[in-house]
């Protein structure tokens, strides 16, 4: 697991947004819509970026895929959730350091 943590942390913003969107299972279009919404249109995921990242995450067992009515539904795994939490703590620590420095 340490190898995967080192691979994903620090996490790209795209990977962070994708994993955070999967707190509830979603298909690709809903992941794109979530990302666009929470970033106020600052980040609009292209198909290649989204599905390339999801493919790597599936290979690394951060997400699983389920077919549903000809759509792929992506689910966050326990490992994916653990790595997301590690990244959240890292970001919180950085934010805390900035706040302390003021």
Beta strands, then each sheet from edge to edge (+ up, - down):
strand 1: 26-27
strand 2: 63-68
strand 3: 71-76
sheet 1: 1+ 3- 2+
end
